[in-house]
Amino acid sequence: MAYTRVLKYRLPMLRGNDVLELQLALRALGLYQSGQPDGLFGMRSDAAVRAFQTQNGLTVDGVFGPQSWTRLAEALAGAAPAGTAAPAVVRASAARPADRLAGVLADLTAVHGYRDSVRWHLTPIGLAIGDEPPQGSGGEPKTMRRVWGDFGPSIVRWATQFGVPAELILATIGTESGGDPRAVREEPGYRDDERTPGKVSVGLMQTLISTAREALGEGGNVDRAWLEVPDNAIKAGTACIASKFPQTQFDPPKVACAYNAGGVYYQDGAGNRWKMRQYPIGSAAHADRFVQWFNDVFLLFAADGGAPDASFWARLNART
């Protein structure tokens, strides 16, 4: 998405999707060289911004405003050596939401994996794992058809707004709540919504209250009642998926694990064929369920039509 917020180092530190993408973009340019990008504008971000401003002839004040955002997009567009493709994170950071999927689709349709994981690739009929064809949950895609029927307009709205493929939203809803807008999950250590908003997940996409606030920049306006409204829950969950794009590139198993575990992290449990952290630790169950729902959405769109422009299915099955 296009960012316009003015960012700078202050206390309390600024946080959000725009900070995370700025950090990742500066890292792609070789300027954010220590620490893991975390979406918090701290001293490392301040140093990287000042280095970028120095390198690009801007006023060196640590304030990242409209002029710096414009120059960053120009720098990212020219970051790749002549005759080569820019890394996906560089292409994505410079792209408009609608362009992000186009920028990574070729990579997703090639056989790939995560370190020593099982291999997979995207096809016109879903996600294939190893040498097997795409596998759904079995039978008719009843759950995905119900979720699409109940919440389709909101899914299309926020898929389009954030540039997130609709299949990822539907699969997240299926995995997290099964389509129940009143679903709530309290984690160990939960006391109440105000004191421990990072310990309670609410709504269709089971977004932590704290995570929804960070992803949307809405602060205390996002609470349990707000997330119980399906359109709001889909907005928040989709914003969270979009915020992890620099790590996931919309790769479905990575999206599943990042949503579940807060990022893409290596986990080498013998029972975890994806080799990405997910809960319960050491299991592949979360990503396995997500991929089944994801493939059910392909069955749904193939049988019923109606795939929105913001979808894998529309891109992979376009008539030429």
C-alpha positions as CSV (number, residue, x, y, z in Angstrom):
1,M,0.0,0.0,0.0
2,A,1.1,3.6,-0.4
3,Y,2.4,5.0,2.9
4,T,2.2,8.7,3.9
5,R,2.7,8.8,7.7
6,V,5.7,10.8,8.8
7,L,8.0,8.5,10.8
8,K,10.7,9.4,13.3
9,Y,12.3,8.2,16.4
10,R,10.5,9.2,19.6
11,L,9.1,7.7,22.8
12,P,6.8,5.9,22.9
13,M,8.1,4.4,19.6
14,L,6.0,4.5,16.5
15,R,4.9,1.1,15.3
16,G,3.0,-0.4,12.4
17,N,3.0,-1.9,9.0
18,D,4.6,1.2,7.4
19,V,7.5,1.0,9.9
20,L,8.0,-2.7,9.1
21,E,8.0,-2.2,5.4
22,L,10.3,0.8,5.7
23,Q,12.8,-1.4,7.7
24,L,12.6,-4.2,5.2
25,A,13.1,-1.8,2.3
26,L,16.1,-0.2,3.9
27,R,17.5,-3.6,4.6
28,A,17.1,-4.5,0.9
29,L,19.1,-1.4,0.1
30,G,21.8,-2.5,2.6
31,L,21.1,0.3,5.1
32,Y,19.3,-1.6,7.9
33,Q,22.2,-4.0,8.8
34,S,21.6,-5.1,12.4
35,G,18.7,-6.6,14.2
36,Q,15.5,-8.1,12.9
37,P,12.9,-5.8,11.4
38,D,10.1,-5.6,13.9
39,G,7.8,-2.7,13.0
40,L,9.1,-0.5,15.8
41,F,10.8,2.7,14.9
42,G,13.7,2.7,17.3
43,M,17.4,3.8,17.2
44,R,18.4,1.3,14.5
45,S,15.6,2.6,12.2
46,D,16.7,6.2,13.0
47,A,20.3,5.3,12.0
48,A,19.2,3.6,8.8
49,V,16.9,6.5,7.8
50,R,19.7,9.0,8.3
51,A,22.0,6.9,6.2
52,F,19.4,6.8,3.5
53,Q,18.9,10.5,3.6
54,T,22.6,11.1,3.4
55,Q,23.0,8.7,0.5
56,N,20.1,10.4,-1.4
57,G,20.9,14.1,-0.8
58,L,18.0,14.7,1.5
59,T,17.9,16.7,4.7
60,V,19.5,14.5,7.3
61,D,17.1,14.9,10.2
62,G,15.8,11.3,10.8
63,V,12.3,12.3,9.8
64,F,10.9,10.1,7.1
65,G,8.2,12.1,5.4
66,P,6.6,12.3,1.9
67,Q,9.8,13.3,0.1
68,S,11.6,10.4,1.7
69,W,8.8,7.9,0.8
70,T,9.0,9.1,-2.8
71,R,12.7,8.8,-3.0
72,L,12.6,5.3,-1.4
73,A,10.2,4.1,-4.1
74,E,12.6,5.4,-6.7
75,A,15.6,3.8,-5.0
76,L,13.8,0.4,-4.7
77,A,12.8,0.5,-8.4
78,G,16.4,0.9,-9.4
79,A,17.9,-1.4,-6.8
80,A,18.4,-4.4,-9.0
81,P,21.5,-4.7,-11.2
82,A,20.8,-4.1,-14.9
83,G,19.4,-7.2,-16.6
84,T,18.3,-8.9,-13.4
85,A,15.0,-9.0,-11.5
86,A,14.8,-7.1,-8.2
87,P,14.4,-9.3,-5.1
88,A,10.7,-10.0,-4.3
89,V,10.9,-7.8,-1.2
90,V,12.2,-4.9,-3.3
91,R,9.5,-5.4,-6.0
92,A,6.8,-5.7,-3.4
93,S,7.8,-2.7,-1.3
94,A,7.7,-0.4,-4.4
95,A,4.5,-1.9,-5.7
96,R,0.9,-0.8,-5.3
97,P,-1.3,-3.3,-3.5
98,A,-2.8,-4.6,-6.8
99,D,0.7,-5.2,-8.2
100,R,2.1,-7.2,-5.3
101,L,0.7,-10.6,-6.4
102,A,1.9,-10.1,-10.0
103,G,5.4,-9.5,-8.7
104,V,5.6,-12.8,-6.9
105,L,3.4,-15.2,-8.8
106,A,6.2,-16.6,-10.9
107,D,8.1,-17.5,-7.7
108,L,5.1,-19.1,-6.1
109,T,4.3,-21.3,-9.1
110,A,7.9,-22.7,-9.2
111,V,8.7,-25.6,-6.9
112,H,10.2,-24.3,-3.7
113,G,10.2,-24.7,0.1
114,Y,11.6,-23.3,3.3
115,R,15.1,-24.5,4.1
116,D,14.9,-28.3,4.5
117,S,11.1,-28.5,4.4
118,V,8.8,-30.4,2.1
119,R,8.5,-28.8,-1.4
120,W,5.4,-27.2,-2.8
121,H,4.1,-25.0,-5.6
122,L,1.0,-23.1,-6.7
123,T,-1.0,-24.5,-9.6
124,P,-4.3,-23.4,-11.3
125,I,-6.1,-25.9,-9.1
126,G,-4.5,-25.1,-5.8
127,L,-1.3,-25.7,-3.8
128,A,0.5,-29.0,-4.6
129,I,2.8,-30.5,-2.0
130,G,5.6,-32.7,-3.2
131,D,4.5,-34.9,-6.1
132,E,0.9,-35.0,-5.0
133,P,-1.9,-33.0,-6.7
134,P,-3.6,-30.3,-4.5
135,Q,-5.7,-31.8,-1.7
136,G,-8.7,-30.1,-0.1
137,S,-10.6,-31.1,3.0
138,G,-12.5,-33.8,1.1
139,G,-15.8,-33.7,-0.7
140,E,-17.6,-30.5,-1.5
141,P,-16.1,-27.3,-0.2
142,K,-19.1,-26.7,2.1
143,T,-17.4,-24.6,4.8
144,M,-15.7,-22.3,2.3
145,R,-19.0,-22.0,0.4
146,R,-20.8,-21.0,3.6
147,V,-18.1,-18.5,4.6
148,W,-18.0,-17.0,1.1
149,G,-21.8,-16.8,1.0
150,D,-21.9,-15.1,4.5
151,F,-19.0,-12.7,4.2
152,G,-18.0,-12.5,0.5
153,P,-18.6,-8.8,0.1
154,S,-16.4,-7.9,3.0
155,I,-13.7,-10.4,1.9
156,V,-13.7,-8.8,-1.6
157,R,-13.6,-5.3,-0.1
158,W,-10.6,-5.8,2.0
159,A,-8.8,-8.1,-0.3
160,T,-9.0,-5.3,-2.9
161,Q,-8.1,-2.6,-0.4
162,F,-5.0,-4.4,1.0
163,G,-4.0,-6.3,-2.2
164,V,-4.4,-9.7,-0.4
165,P,-5.6,-12.7,-2.4
166,A,-9.1,-13.7,-1.3
167,E,-8.0,-17.3,-0.9
168,L,-5.7,-16.3,2.0
169,I,-8.5,-14.5,3.8
170,L,-10.9,-17.4,3.4
171,A,-8.4,-20.0,4.4
172,T,-7.5,-18.0,7.5
173,I,-11.2,-17.7,8.5
174,G,-11.6,-21.5,8.0
175,T,-8.5,-22.3,10.0
176,E,-9.0,-19.8,12.8
177,S,-12.8,-19.8,13.5
178,G,-14.6,-22.0,11.0
179,G,-16.6,-19.0,10.1
180,D,-17.9,-18.1,13.7
181,P,-17.8,-14.3,14.1
182,R,-18.2,-14.6,17.9
183,A,-15.2,-16.9,18.4
184,V,-12.9,-15.9,21.2
185,R,-9.7,-17.5,22.4
186,E,-7.9,-16.5,25.6
187,E,-4.2,-17.5,25.9
188,P,-2.4,-18.4,29.2
189,G,-1.7,-15.3,31.1
190,Y,-4.9,-13.5,30.0
191,R,-6.2,-11.2,32.7
192,D,-8.6,-8.8,30.8
193,D,-8.8,-7.1,27.5
194,E,-7.2,-3.9,28.6
195,R,-4.3,-5.2,30.6
196,T,-3.5,-8.1,28.3
197,P,-4.7,-7.4,24.8
198,G,-2.0,-9.6,23.4
199,K,-3.5,-12.6,25.1
200,V,-7.0,-12.7,23.6
201,S,-8.0,-13.4,20.0
202,V,-11.4,-12.2,18.8
203,G,-13.7,-12.7,15.8
204,L,-13.7,-14.4,12.4
205,M,-10.0,-14.3,11.9
206,Q,-9.0,-14.7,15.6
207,T,-6.8,-11.6,15.6
208,L,-5.2,-10.6,18.8
209,I,-6.6,-7.2,20.0
210,S,-3.0,-5.9,20.3
211,T,-2.1,-7.1,16.8
212,A,-5.2,-5.6,15.2
213,R,-4.4,-2.3,16.8
214,E,-0.9,-2.3,15.5
215,A,-1.8,-3.4,12.0
216,L,-4.5,-0.8,11.6
217,G,-2.9,2.0,13.7
218,E,-6.3,2.4,15.5
219,G,-5.1,2.2,19.1
220,G,-7.9,1.8,21.7
221,N,-10.6,2.1,19.0
222,V,-10.1,-1.6,18.3
223,D,-11.6,-3.7,21.1
224,R,-13.4,-7.0,21.5
225,A,-16.8,-5.5,20.5
226,W,-15.2,-4.0,17.4
227,L,-13.6,-7.2,16.3
228,E,-16.9,-9.1,16.8
229,V,-18.3,-7.2,13.8
230,P,-17.4,-9.4,10.8
231,D,-16.4,-6.6,8.4
232,N,-14.1,-5.2,11.1
233,A,-12.6,-8.6,11.8
234,I,-11.9,-9.2,8.1
235,K,-10.4,-5.8,7.8
236,A,-8.0,-6.4,10.8
237,G,-7.1,-9.9,9.8
238,T,-6.4,-8.9,6.2
239,A,-4.3,-6.0,7.4
240,C,-2.3,-8.4,9.4
241,I,-1.7,-10.7,6.4
242,A,-0.7,-7.6,4.4
243,S,1.7,-6.5,7.1
244,K,3.6,-9.8,6.8
245,F,4.0,-9.7,3.1
246,P,7.7,-8.8,3.1
247,Q,8.3,-12.1,5.0
248,T,5.7,-14.3,3.3
249,Q,5.4,-13.0,-0.3
250,F,1.8,-14.4,0.0
251,D,3.2,-17.9,-0.1
252,P,0.2,-19.8,1.5
253,P,2.1,-22.0,4.0
254,K,4.2,-19.1,5.1
255,V,1.1,-16.9,5.5
256,A,-0.4,-19.6,7.7
257,C,2.6,-19.9,9.9
258,A,3.3,-16.1,10.1
259,Y,-0.3,-15.5,11.1
260,N,-0.2,-18.2,13.7
261,A,3.3,-17.6,15.1
262,G,3.9,-13.9,14.5
263,G,6.4,-14.4,11.7
264,V,8.3,-16.9,9.6
265,Y,10.7,-18.8,11.9
266,Y,12.6,-22.1,11.5
267,Q,11.4,-25.0,13.6
268,D,12.9,-28.4,12.9
269,G,10.5,-30.7,14.7
270,A,10.3,-34.2,13.2
271,G,6.5,-33.9,12.9
272,N,6.7,-30.5,11.2
273,R,7.1,-31.0,7.5
274,W,6.9,-27.3,6.8
275,K,9.9,-26.5,9.1
276,M,8.2,-23.2,10.1
277,R,7.1,-22.4,13.6
278,Q,3.4,-23.0,14.3
279,Y,1.4,-24.1,17.2
280,P,1.4,-26.6,18.7
281,I,5.2,-26.5,18.4
282,G,6.7,-29.4,16.5
283,S,3.5,-30.1,14.6
284,A,2.5,-29.4,11.0
285,A,-1.3,-29.4,11.8
286,H,-1.9,-25.7,11.5
287,A,-0.4,-25.2,8.1
288,D,-1.9,-28.5,6.9
289,R,-5.4,-27.3,7.8
290,F,-4.8,-24.0,6.2
291,V,-3.7,-25.5,2.9
292,Q,-6.7,-27.8,2.8
293,W,-9.1,-24.8,3.2
294,F,-7.0,-22.9,0.7
295,N,-7.4,-25.6,-1.9
296,D,-11.1,-25.8,-1.1
297,V,-11.4,-22.2,-2.2
298,F,-10.0,-23.2,-5.6
299,L,-12.7,-25.9,-5.8
300,L,-15.3,-23.3,-4.8
301,F,-14.3,-20.8,-7.4
302,A,-14.0,-23.5,-10.1
303,A,-17.5,-24.8,-9.4
304,D,-19.4,-21.6,-8.6
305,G,-17.4,-18.8,-10.3
306,G,-17.2,-15.4,-8.7
307,A,-13.5,-15.3,-8.0
308,P,-12.6,-11.6,-7.5
309,D,-9.7,-9.9,-9.3
310,A,-7.8,-10.0,-6.0
311,S,-7.3,-13.8,-6.0
312,F,-4.9,-16.4,-7.1
313,W,-7.6,-18.3,-8.9
314,A,-8.3,-15.3,-11.2
315,R,-4.6,-14.8,-12.0
316,L,-3.9,-18.5,-12.6
317,N,-7.0,-19.3,-14.6
318,A,-7.2,-16.1,-16.7
319,R,-8.4,-16.7,-20.2
320,T,-6.0,-15.5,-22.9
